[in-house]
Amino acid sequence: MMSQTDGLEEKVGRLRGILEDMSPGVLVAFSGGADSALLAYEGAAAMGDSCVAVTADTPTLPRAELQAAVDFARTHGIRHEIVATREMRNPRFVANDAYRCFYCKQSLFETMMRLAEEKGLPWVLYGAIADDVGDWRPGMKAAKEAGARAPLLEAGFRKDDVRQRSRDLALGTWDKPASACLSSRFPAGRPITLQDLSKVEKAETVLHELGFRQCRVRLMDDAARIEVEDCDLSRIVEQGVRDEICGALRRLGFRFVTLDLDGFRSGSLNPLNTEKRHGIRR
């Protein structure tokens, strides 16, 4: 019986058992993040080329993340393919209501399921973990409806387990900062456009090049709302750093450049996460 207090060794054993039962093969939705990277690695270790990692090439995926996925698969000998998804053609996704993630993942898993069928692979996997349960994750509903499975979640992996297991395997993703598609930088109700996606990606590239590993640039009307980790708050307001950031982001078209004093937190524009952060109860 699975318990969240089980050790990593037990969870790894369960994961291996789950994967070994998935013959003749699996397709792994591989974003390049720490969770899906570990799943792709473990899948390839269990079944070789019968595990196919597939990355969706979409305007919501930063180019650096796409290249990181390609490099990871090549480094570890994982069979890897890139496919285009078409969520930008879906007006419900572009409208960006509270279920935007559902529409995006619905498009993703439709593509993945079709590709898996073409390849004769009975299983489509994705990298959800136990920490994702209870958060606002409409994409998990889309995955469930499509029939996709989450072996890391089934085995009881939490984020700490993913990082420790990845470190044990010498995977470069073991300490990779959390990432999310660029559409998560848009507040609900602001339409998703290619121009704004590009602007956010370029703005975050500015921050990455200045050494801020974990950061977000959220779109707020004509302003950029920057989030960095608490340990970086004092550095980002240093005069030289601040001037460079403000100049670069204004050249990208932002009228105002602001700093969120709450610091970085994943999904901060999700209503549920905002309320949890500030102790608001309904």
Secondary structure by P-SEA (a helix, b strand, c coil): cccccccaaaaaaaaaaaaaacccbbbbbccccaaaaaaaaaaaaaccccbbbbbbbcccccaaaaaaaaaaaaaaccbbbbbbbcccccccccccccaaaaaaaaaaaaaaaaaaaaacccbbbbbccccccccccaaaaaaaaaccccccccccccaaaaaaaaaaaccccccccccccccccccccccccaaaaaaaaaaaaaaaaacccbbbbbbcccbbbbbbccccccccccaaaaaaaaaaaaaacccbbbbcccccccccccaaaaaaaacccc
